[in-house]
């Protein structure tokens, strides 16, 4: 078995083993550390010695031993070794239950910040090492380790039980889980900083985790909608950059490079989700992505349909970024002046003040009206406002083009 296959297997087994340990021992922080040590041991041993017949049982046994060793060490310092004498290592035949969803709810605990929820989810459920997560978000490993440690301590202090919440709380917490997965995917699809436009591994991990949730909650429209949205968006990855890594906007992409398998799967999922009794923001965003996917060329895009979907999305989930995207669709229907008029309603919104996306869209629409000087000024300001080098290069090239 090759190293990449082993890595994929370890990521799949990590939440299963962690869930079994937490359910048995009831201490998330210690169990998570023990599982990470077991995974690291497997990453070293399995490529050289071969994957054991029962890899999940192997990981569970090693992690249990590490956990119990730590428990005995802690109790010894308090002179209470007798308490741990009765603790036995888990047998290799571990329960066949999958607590991935429970772990996701725990990692997305409402007492944590969004950044901590993302980091803890990627480590505990995604099976990524602290170093891998730190590299993905371009922060020092020590900084990410401290963030994860604080998150686990806050969960411990909150006294959270290992189980799914009931009733209305279940749906509320599920929305947090979906938001965290959405954040992970977005960072992978369009990196907020750095030299690369996207980080495919992070986007793929978000898709993998969302598939896990969908497998356990196949009837939830928003779970299905989020998975569809990710697949339809990720399908464009190969067409989004030139061989040199420069950004290619949606209307200029070679759509024959889109992954038709992902498109077809996403379209089928969103059709199923839209047949449900209620509509949520992820379903609507997926429907918009599917509308773009239906068009063989940018010129064939059904912009009235896109605009109508944004109007509904704006109504049920008001957000300045939704209005900004609706302005693009409106400009395609009624002309750039109409789009600019709608953009002007966002000028007083502090959430978008100085945001490169607002500046770049205004520049694009100004360019369409023939205001080259205004477009140049806004392209330049947008380039300075983004930390993504790929976006900077693209915006600077647009500025140079309108100035020529």
N, C-alpha and C positions, 0 to 999 in steps of 0.2 A: 504494500500500500504506500503510495507516494506521500510526501510531506504535505502538499496541499489538501489531499484527501483526508489525511489524519487531522489537519487543522480544522477542516469542515466538520469532521466527526466530533472533535472536542467542543466546538462551538455549539453543536446540536445537543450534546450530552450535559454541558455545564449547568443549564437551568434545571434539568431533570434531577441531577445528583444534588444540587444545592437545595432544591425543594424537598427532597427526601430527608436531607440532614436537618433542615430547619424544622420540618414537621416533627422529627424525632426529638431534637434537642432544644428547640425553641429559642435559639439565640442566633439571630441573623448575622451579626458582625463576626463572631467567631467562626461560624459555619462558612461564611463567604471567604474568609481568609484561608481556611483549611482546603476548600475546594480549589481555590486559585493555586495553592501549593501542589495539590494533586495533579492539576492540569499541567503545570510546569514540569512536574516529574514525568508525566506521560509524554509531553512534547519532546523530552530528551530521550526517554527509554524506548518508546514505541517505534520510531524510525529505525533504531538499531536492532531491537530485539523482536520486533513484530507486534502487531495489535493483539491483545489477549482475546480469547474466545468470548468473554463477557466484558467488553470494555466499560460498560456502565457500572457493573459490579466491581471491577478493578478500581475505577475512580472513587466509588463510594467507600470501598474498604480503606484505600489510602487516605482519603479525606477524613474518614472517621477516626483513623489512628492519629492523624495530625491533630484533630480537634481534641481528642481525649488526652493526648500528651500535653496539650496546652492547658486543658482543664486541670489535670493533675499537677502541673507546674504551678498554676495559679493557686490551687488549694493548698499546695505544700507551703507556699509562702505564707499562707494564713493558718498553717498547722491544722488543716482539716482534710488530710489525705484520705481519711476513712470514708468521706462522702463519695469520692470517686472510685473507691475500691470495687463498688458494685456495678460500675459502668462497664459495659461490654462493647466491643467493636461490632459494628453492623456486619451481619453476614454478607457474603458476596451476592446472594440472591436478594436484591433490594425490591421494594414494592414497585409495581408497574405503573403507578399513577404518575401523571404529568402535571406538575404544579407550576408550569411556566406562567400561566395567566395570574396566579396568585402572587408569584414573584414580581411580575410587572406592576401589579397594584401596589406592592410593598415598596418597590423602587421609585414609584411615582407618588409617594406619600405627600399629602398636601402641605406638610410642614417644611418641605424642601424647596429650594429655589429651582427654577427650570433648568439652570446649568447643572445643578447637582443631580436632578432627576435624570437628565440625559447621560451624565457620566456614570452614575450608578447602574442605570439600565444596560449600558453598553458593557460594563464589567460583569455584573451579576447574571444578566440574562443573555447578553450577546457573547460572553466568553472572551472578550478582548482583554488584553493585559493593560495595566495602567500606562505603560510606555506607548502602546498602540493608540490608546485614546488620546494621550497627550500629543502624539504626532498628528493625529487627525485634526485636533483643534489648535495646533501650533502654539502650545504652551509647554513650559518645562515639566518634566515628569514629576518633580517634587511638588509643583503646584497642583497638578492633577491628583497626585496621591493624597495631598492634604484635603483637597475638595471631597474626594471619595470617603476619606476617613471621617470628616465632619458629617457627611451625609449619613453614614452608618451610625454614628453616635447620636444624631438627632432622632433617627428612627428608634434607636434603643431607648432614648429618653422619653419618646412619645408613648412607649409601652404598647406598640402596635402588635396585634395578634396576627398569627399566620393563617389567614383565611379570607375569602371573598366577603366584602360587605353586603348588606341586604338592601332591598328596596331601592329607594331613590338614591341612596348613597352609592349603590353599585353603578348606576348610570353616570353619576357625577364623576366618580373616580375613573370610569372607563373613558370619559372625555379627556381627562388629564393624561391617561395612558396614550390615547390616540394623538394628542397634541405633542407629547414627547417624541413619539415615533415620527410624526410629521416634521418636527424640528431636526431630528437626526437625518431624515431623508433630504430636507432642504439644504442642510449644510453639505451633504454629499453631492447633491445635484448642482448647486451653485455655491462654491466655497466663499465664505464671507471675507477671507483674506488669503494671501499667499500667491504663488506664481501660477498655480493650476486653476482652471475654471471649475473643475469638478473633482470630487474624490469618489471614484466609483465604488471602492470597497465599503465606504460609509453608506452610500445609497443602497447598495446591495444588502447590507446588514439590516437597514431599516425595512426593506422589502421582506427579508427572511423573517424578521420578528413579527411583522404585520401578518404574514402568512400564518404564523403560529396562532396569533389571536383570532384570525378568521377561521382557522380550523376548529377552534373551540367555540366560536360564536358566529357560525355561518349565517344565521338569520338576522344579524344586526346590520341594518342598512348603512350606518355610518362606518362600521368596520369594513364592510364590502366596498363602500365608496372610497375610503382611504386607500385600500389596496389597489383598486382600479386606477385611482389618480396617480399613485406611484408608478404603476406599470406603464400607463399611457405616457407619462412624463419621461420615465427612464428610457422608453423606447426610442427617444430622439437623441440619445447620448452621442452616438457615432457621428451624427450630422451637425452637432453643435459647435465643433471646432475645426479649424483647418489643420493640415498636417503639422503646421508650425505651432499649433496650440492657440490660435487666435479665435475669438468668439465669432460665431455665425448666427445672426438673429433668425427668429422663426420664419419670417417671410422670405429669407434667402436660403434656407436649408434645402439640401437635396433629399427629398422625402423618400427616395428609393433606398436611402441608407437607414431609414427608420426600421426598427426591429418589428416585423409584421407579427411574429409570434406573440410578443408582449402586447402589441396593439390589439390583436384579436382577443386575447385573454382579457385585457382591460375592458374592451367594449362589451363582451359577454357579461362581465361582472357588473358593470354599471347598468346594463339593461335589467339585470336581476334586482339591483338595489333600487332603481327608480320605480319598480313595480310594487314597492312596499307602501305602507299607509302614510308615511311621513317623509319629508325631505330635510336633509341636514346639509351643512356647508361642504363637507367632503364629497357628498354625492353630487352636489351642484358643480363643484370644481372639476370633478371627474367627468361630468356631462359636458362641460366646456372643453376639456381636453379631448374628449371623444369627438366633438364637433370639428375640432381642428384636424383630428386624425382621419375623419371622413373625407377631407378635401385632398384631392390628388396634388393640387398646387395651392399656393397661398391665395391666388386670384379666385379660386373656387370656394373659399371659406364662406360659410353661411354666417355672415356678420350679424344680421338681425337676430338669428338664433343665439349667438354668443352674447349679444347685448341683452337680450331678454333674460338669459340665465344669470347674467351679472346683476340685473335689476332685482331678481328674486333673491339672489345671494346678499345683495346690499340690504334688502328688507329684513331678512331673517338673521343676518350676522353682520351688522354695520361695521365697516372697517375702512380706513382711508385708502388702503392698498386695493381694496375691491373697487372703490370709486375711481381710483387711478386707472385700473384695468378697464373699467367700463368706459372711461374717456377715450381709450384707444379704440374700442369697438365702435363707439359713437362717431368718432372721427372717420372711420371707414364707411359709415352709413351716410352721415350728413355733412362730412367735410371736416378739415382740421380746425376751422374756427369753432365749430360746435364742441370739439374735443377740448380745445383750449379754454372755452367758457366753463366747461365742467371742471377742468383742472383748477381754475381760479378759486373754486369753492374750497379747495384744500389748502390754500395759502396760509390760512390762519390756524391750521391744525398743527400743534406742536409735535405730534408724533412723526410728522413728515418734514419738519423744518430742516432744510439743508440736506434732505435725503437724496442720494445720487439717482434713485429711480425716478423721483418726481422731476428732477432737473433734466434727466435724459429724455423722458417722455415729452416734456415741454419743448426741448430742443428739437426732437424729431418732428413734432407738429408744427413748430415755427419754420423748420426747413421746408415742410410741405406747403406752407403759405407763401414761401418765397422770401421770408425774412432771414437771410443768410447771416447777417450780423448778430441778430438775436439768437439764432441757432448756435453759432460759433461760441458765443458767450456762455450759453447754458451747457453745451457739450464740455467745454473746458472746466466749468465749475463742477459738473458731474464727475469728470475724471478725477478731480482733486478730492472728491467726497467719498470715493470708494477705496477700500483697502485691498480689493482684488486686482492683481496686476493684469489679468486677462481682460477684465472689464475696463481698466484704465487704458490699455492699448487700443481697445476697440473705440472707446469714446474719444480718445485723442485723434484716432484716424478719421473719425466722423468730423471732428472739428477741423482738421486739415482739409478735408474734402470740401466743406462748405466755404472755407476761406479762399480756396484756390480760384 
